[in-house]
Amino acid sequence: MNATAAAGGPALTVYAVATRWPQRAFAATAQLCFTVVGTASVAAKGLPSLSAVDWVVAAAALGVGLGAGTLLAARVSQMTARTAALALALVGSVATVVDGVLGA
């Protein structure tokens, strides 16, 4: 689902909740899973054609996200992290459905 519809996160998050997967283990596994799936997607489809500015912004966003995640991991409770993951999964799911309905 991640490679075809960019919507792999919601399914994995729902699975984590349904199986009572501990949040820390889920987060670590999800990172590895999305790295492997993303790499396979790029290998199959090739890199997207983005401007140099877009690549720089994407790399900066990745760095900021990694840094913020590292700092917040020790300060955010597992319940808060799980709630945030579910909220992001819900937003991603709704966006995917709206995108599909609108045919964009």
N, C-alpha and C positions, 0 to 999 in steps of 0.2 A: 504494500500500500504506500510505503514511503516513496518508492521510485516512480510509481505511476501517478499518484495523486498528491504527493507531498503531505500525506496524512497518516503516517505511521505512529506518531506519538499518542494520539487518542486511544488507539487499540491497545497499545502496550500499557498505557496508564490504567485503562479499565481492567486489563488482565492482572496488573499488579494489585489493584484493590480487591478483585474477586478472589485472588489466591492468598491474600493477606501477606503479600511480599513486603518485607521490611523496607522502609523508605531509603535507607542508606544503600542497601544492596541493589534496590531498583535503580537508583540514580547512577550507580557505578555501571551496572549492566546496560542501562539505556544508553549511556555515553558510548560504550564499546559497540553496542548494536547499531547505533546511528552512524558511527564512524565507518563500520564495515559496510553497511547498506549504502551510505553516501559515496564511499569509494567505489563500490560496485556500480552504482548508478552513473558516476562520472566515467568509469571504464566502459560502460555500455553505451552511453549517450554522448560522451565527450563533455568538455567544459562549456559552460554557457558563454555566449558572446556578450561580455560586459565591457564598459569603458574602464579605463585605468582608474578613474575616480571611484567607480563602483567597487572595483577590486580592493582599493585602499580602504574604503569605508567598511566593506565586509570584513577585511582582516582586522581593522581597528575594533569593530563590534565584537569579533571573536575574542580578541585580547581582553577587552573590557569585561565581557561576559565570564571568561575564565577567571580573571582577577576578582571580580565581584563574587562569583560563586565560591571561590576559595576562601575569601574573607567571611562570607555569610554562612558557610557550612557549619562553622563552630558556634554560631550565634543564633541560628534559627532552629526551632524545635522540629522534630520529625513530623508532628501533626501539622504544623504550619507549612512545612515543605510539601507534604502530601496534598494539603488543601490547595496550595499554589499550583502544583502539577495538575490536579484535577481541573482547576479553573482554566489553566492554559489549554488543556485538552478540550474542554468544552468550547472555548473560543475558537480553537483550530477546527473543531468539528463543524461548528456553525458556519465558519468562513468557507470551509470546503463545500458544504451543502449549498450555501448561497452562490458560490462561484459556479457550481454545477447547474443550479437552476437558472442562473442568468446566462449560462452558456459562454462565459468569458474565458 
